[in-house]
Amino acid sequence: MIYRIVILSLGVSASAHAQVYKCVNPQTGRVLYQSSPCKTDEQALIVDIDTGTVQEQPRYTDPELQRLEQAQQQEQRAEQQRAEKARLLQRIKTENEQNERLLRSRPQSFSAQAIRAYDYDRLDEWLKPFQSRLPEIERMKRLAALKVLDAGSCQRVESTELSRTSRIDNLVFTVSCSNQPETLIMEQELNQ
């Protein structure tokens, strides 16, 4: 009977998996060995006594702390997006002001709506994929209108628009004149 108890206790102890947690406090550098997982802010290693292997302890995260961190990250991303949008809107405004100055300075060459400004927040669905390029689009509309006028065949520009045939990496502009059919101008032509 005594042999059975000793054998059973040996079997139980052999089957039990012994682990020790090595915890390092990040502020003090103090090392502590314990049988329970380390606190969340401590660097932790798990030492398997039976095999001698060492592995990093998965960090325990408090669900409330994790939720707060996620909320903070989302707020930071939202703030970055707001700042990017504000910079983009400022660039659009600058280009639109230049377009308006051109129209006012040359009323004989441009109708009042020859280079109509696109409203960032009220774009048609087909234009929304181009939002990030709106400052360039506003500048290129001006350049396209000037290019057609400089060619000499257009008496007066009535409208300049981004064509529906445009792609995000290849813009196409439609320039309508009072005395001729629409002219298509490719982005590459304007960047020369």
Secondary structure, DSSP 4 states (H G I P E B T S, - for coil): -HHHHHHHHHHHHHHS--EEEEEE-TTT--EEEESSPPPTTSEEEEEETTT--EEEPPPP--HHHHHHHHHHHHHHHHHHHHHHHHHHHHHHHHHHHHHHHHHHH-TTTB-TTTTPPP-GGG--GGGGGGGGGHHHHHHHHHHHHHHHHHTSS-S-EEEEEE-TT-BTTB-EEEEEESSS--EEEEHHHHT-
